[in-house]
Amino acid sequence: MSATKALSPQVALLGNPNCGKTALFNLLTGSRQKVANYAGVTVERKSGQVTTPAGRSVAVLDLPGAYSLNATSADEAVTRDVVLGRRADEPAPDLLVCVTDATHLRQNLRLVIEARRLGLPMVVALNMIDVARHRGIHVDRAVLERELGVPVVETVAVRHGGAAALLELLDARLSAASGQLPAHSAAGTHATSMDAVMQDHREVRRILELAVLEPESDTRMDEAIDRVVLHPVVGMAVLLLVLFLVFQAVFSWAQWPMDLIKAGVEAAGTLVNRALPEGPLRSLLADGVVAGAGSVLVFLPQILILFLFIIMLEDSGYLPRAAFMLDRVMASVGLTGRSFIPLLSSFACAVPGIMATRTIGDARDRWATIMIAPLMTCSARLPVYALLIGAFIPARSVGPGVNLQGLVLFFLYVAGIVSAMAVAWVLQRRGRGVGELHHTLLLELPAYRWPNLRNLAIGLWERAHIFMVRVGTIILSMTILLWFLSSYPGAPAGATGAAIEYSFAGQLGRLLQPLVEPIGFNWQIAIALIPGLAAREVAVGALGTVYALSATGDGLSEQLVPLISQGWSLATACALLAWYVFAPQCISTLSIVRRETGSWRDPALMAAYLFALAYVAAFIVYRIALMLGAGAS
């Protein structure tokens, strides 16, 4: 046993999803917690420190939620391996705290029975005991303790001081162990056969008959709500309304903080430009570091608003019901209802959408959802779409309340959705037998409850930290690299063209011209696509640079519209629109795929198939447009 372990014993929280385990972890550790990933997998590792009443420092580990130690998902596999001491990067816990929902002990106690069989030191936390009492459920703690053969303590994870009894029990258990807690793998085994599982169920029923007295269940309120939200017609309308509100909030609520961030970035850039003399250092800091950080920070409000709704919907008990409602629709392409929310999130930005796939238990479904998330039309495409539609599509009415420009924009959104479903259909059939595609979505529908503000705040802080650390550093380094490629070598003396023409990026644009000519692109477009790798909307500014425009923002668009409408053909514009429906020109998306999948193979595959689709789509659209006479500029 290491000295570190002796000084800070590790307590692991084990429990079913929705039992309040993470809320108890937040109550114990507060801000003294860290979030990372377990080595080699994308499952989150949450750890923190707590000081007991006796002054003992204890490391607390929040294990991923599990229904059983017979793992059926990546989360459950990590939980099982940590509890059994199988992970080389994670020591076996000194003490297990089995967190149970006192209102649903019939389901929760099966995991307790499995854990007890391992022979590890453990205690049971009867969480949500206040809710159980409010519902008239009487749990005889002493009888439960006697029948389980392990200490049992009551907790209320959402109340200040609700873990005081647990902390006192930890003190007693750790003091009694006197530093002799085992640091080796559990010696016991967990049930694997159907007979063993049924035996556990019988044991749970026996204990419940002795220790728990339940009144006639009053689920009238939950049932009344479910009659509406799970109705095949009304429920779908409610779901669409909820999703519409989320979708609108991500865009409308985020606008003013995004504007503030943009203004702050611009002010920082102005400050750098004023403080430093003209030269490479000023350009690096202003155009590379400051602009690069700004391209990351601008997405943060959308991510926080999005996860605010996701956490609220999950805590309230509605999110599993939404997944249930959409399961049949998603099943038509081989996915389940769990994939819908991440895909919806990707309309704001694929980065939070991909991060939201962590709620998908099936590894292949999660992978397929990640791979199609960039096909959802994210907000970063809108500046390009608006520029091209404004330049080439007339603003005329095609029907009552229907504008041609809006119709084209709607078609681009539909094209992304249809393409995503088609790709998912292909991906889910690659390497799978026909029978494997007909799976059933099994979900627990928890009771409705109000979201906890403390959990919301901690959850949002975690997401902000994860986004900034995992994505921000990579984005920053890539934008600095792109700045270098666009800045060097500089224009020679007496040069008449824009400086970017003589840079590495400009040379690459000339090199790529033969490749992009078949799809109607010129070398200027090829150059704009290169810095657009940082984020799609950067392409608009890059076009301004290529055409030697010094304006920014709305002024840039106003100057670009007449230039490209006169210099490009309608066929070229349509091909570029088709290109942006598919092309993965967003380093942040590829980097988060690398982080979430733990492999460079997946972002490479994503980039390859999306670029292939983009090229083929642009080629087909360009050739059809030429056939229809849209080739003249």
SULSULLIN-V237220 format. One record per residue. N is the residue number from 1. SS is DSSP state (a for helix, b for strand, c for the rest). Layout:
<<N SS> <N SS>>
This chain:
<<1 c> <2 c> <3 a> <4 a> <5 a> <6 a> <7 a> <8 c> <9 c> <10 b> <11 b> <12 b> <13 b> <14 b> <15 b> <16 c> <17 c> <18 c> <19 c> <20 c> <21 a> <22 a> <23 a> <24 a> <25 a> <26 a> <27 a> <28 a> <29 a> <30 c> <31 c> <32 c> <33 b> <34 b> <35 b> <36 b> <37 b> <38 c> <39 c> <40 c> <41 c> <42 c> <43 c> <44 b> <45 b> <46 b> <47 b> <48 b> <49 b> <50 b> <51 b> <52 c> <53 c> <54 c> <55 c> <56 c> <57 b> <58 b> <59 b> <60 b> <61 b> <62 b> <63 c> <64 c> <65 c> <66 c> <67 c> <68 c> <69 c> <70 c> <71 c> <72 c> <73 c> <74 a> <75 a> <76 a> <77 a> <78 a> <79 a> <80 a> <81 a> <82 a> <83 a> <84 c> <85 c> <86 c> <87 c> <88 c> <89 c> <90 c> <91 c> <92 c> <93 c> <94 c> <95 b> <96 b> <97 b> <98 b> <99 b> <100 b> <101 b> <102 c> <103 c> <104 c> <105 a> <106 a> <107 a> <108 a> <109 a> <110 a> <111 a> <112 a> <113 a> <114 a> <115 a> <116 a> <117 c> <118 c> <119 c> <120 c> <121 c> <122 b> <123 b> <124 b> <125 b> <126 b> <127 b> <128 c> <129 a> <130 a> <131 a> <132 a> <133 a> <134 a> <135 c> <136 c> <137 c> <138 b> <139 b> <140 c> <141 a> <142 a> <143 a> <144 a> <145 a> <146 a> <147 a> <148 a> <149 c> <150 c> <151 b> <152 b> <153 b> <154 b> <155 c> <156 c> <157 c> <158 c> <159 c> <160 c> <161 c> <162 c> <163 c> <164 a> <165 a> <166 a> <167 a> <168 a> <169 a> <170 a> <171 a> <172 a> <173 a> <174 a> <175 a> <176 a> <177 a> <178 c> <179 c> <180 c> <181 c> <182 c> <183 c> <184 c> <185 c> <186 c> <187 c> <188 c> <189 c> <190 c> <191 c> <192 c> <193 c> <194 a> <195 a> <196 a> <197 a> <198 a> <199 a> <200 a> <201 a> <202 a> <203 a> <204 a> <205 a> <206 a> <207 a> <208 a> <209 a> <210 a> <211 a> <212 b> <213 b> <214 c> <215 c> <216 c> <217 c> <218 c> <219 c> <220 a> <221 a> <222 a> <223 a> <224 a> <225 a> <226 a> <227 a> <228 a> <229 a> <230 c> <231 c> <232 c> <233 c> <234 a> <235 a> <236 a> <237 a> <238 a> <239 a> <240 a> <241 a> <242 a> <243 a> <244 a> <245 a> <246 a> <247 a> <248 a> <249 a> <250 a> <251 a> <252 a> <253 a> <254 a> <255 a> <256 a> <257 a> <258 a> <259 a> <260 a> <261 a> <262 a> <263 a> <264 a> <265 a> <266 a> <267 a> <268 a> <269 a> <270 a> <271 a> <272 a> <273 a> <274 a> <275 a> <276 c> <277 c> <278 c> <279 c> <280 a> <281 a> <282 a> <283 a> <284 a> <285 a> <286 a> <287 a> <288 a> <289 a> <290 a> <291 a> <292 a> <293 a> <294 a> <295 a> <296 a> <297 a> <298 c> <299 c> <300 a> <301 a> <302 a> <303 a> <304 a> <305 a> <306 a> <307 a> <308 a> <309 a> <310 a> <311 a> <312 a> <313 a> <314 a> <315 a> <316 a> <317 c> <318 c> <319 a> <320 a> <321 a> <322 a> <323 a> <324 a> <325 a> <326 a> <327 a> <328 a> <329 a> <330 a> <331 a> <332 c> <333 c> <334 c> <335 c> <336 c> <337 c> <338 a> <339 a> <340 a> <341 a> <342 a> <343 a> <344 a> <345 a> <346 c> <347 c> <348 c> <349 c> <350 a> <351 a> <352 a> <353 a> <354 a> <355 a> <356 a> <357 a> <358 a> <359 a> <360 c> <361 c> <362 c> <363 a> <364 a> <365 a> <366 a> <367 a> <368 a> <369 a> <370 a> <371 a> <372 a> <373 a> <374 c> <375 c> <376 c> <377 c> <378 c> <379 a> <380 a> <381 a> <382 a> <383 a> <384 a> <385 a> <386 a> <387 a> <388 a> <389 a> <390 a> <391 a> <392 a> <393 c> <394 c> <395 c> <396 c> <397 b> <398 b> <399 b> <400 c> <401 c> <402 b> <403 b> <404 a> <405 a> <406 a> <407 a> <408 a> <409 a> <410 a> <411 a> <412 a> <413 a> <414 a> <415 a> <416 a> <417 a> <418 a> <419 a> <420 a> <421 a> <422 a> <423 a> <424 a> <425 a> <426 a> <427 a> <428 a> <429 a> <430 c> <431 c> <432 c> <433 c> <434 a> <435 a> <436 a> <437 a> <438 c> <439 c> <440 c> <441 c> <442 c> <443 c> <444 c> <445 c> <446 c> <447 c> <448 c> <449 c> <450 c> <451 c> <452 c> <453 a> <454 a> <455 a> <456 a> <457 a> <458 a> <459 a> <460 a> <461 a> <462 a> <463 a> <464 a> <465 a> <466 a> <467 a> <468 a> <469 a> <470 a> <471 a> <472 a> <473 a> <474 a> <475 a> <476 a> <477 a> <478 a> <479 a> <480 a> <481 a> <482 a> <483 a> <484 a> <485 a> <486 a> <487 a> <488 c> <489 c> <490 c> <491 c> <492 c> <493 c> <494 c> <495 c> <496 c> <497 c> <498 c> <499 a> <500 a> <501 a> <502 a> <503 c> <504 a> <505 a> <506 a> <507 a> <508 a> <509 a> <510 a> <511 a> <512 a> <513 a> <514 a> <515 a> <516 a> <517 a> <518 c> <519 c> <520 c> <521 c> <522 c> <523 a> <524 a> <525 a> <526 a> <527 a> <528 a> <529 a> <530 a> <531 a> <532 c> <533 c> <534 c> <535 c> <536 c> <537 c> <538 a> <539 a> <540 a> <541 a> <542 a> <543 a> <544 a> <545 a> <546 a> <547 c> <548 c> <549 c> <550 c> <551 c> <552 c> <553 a> <554 a> <555 a> <556 a> <557 a> <558 a> <559 a> <560 a> <561 a> <562 a> <563 a> <564 a> <565 a> <566 a> <567 a> <568 c> <569 c> <570 a> <571 a> <572 a> <573 a> <574 a> <575 a> <576 a> <577 a> <578 a> <579 a> <580 a> <581 a> <582 a> <583 c> <584 c> <585 c> <586 c> <587 a> <588 a> <589 a> <590 a> <591 a> <592 a> <593 a> <594 a> <595 a> <596 a> <597 a> <598 c> <599 c> <600 a> <601 a> <602 a> <603 a> <604 a> <605 a> <606 a> <607 a> <608 a> <609 a> <610 a> <611 a> <612 a> <613 a> <614 a> <615 a> <616 a> <617 a> <618 a> <619 a> <620 a> <621 a> <622 a> <623 a> <624 a> <625 a> <626 a> <627 a> <628 c> <629 c> <630 c> <631 c> <632 c> <633 c>>
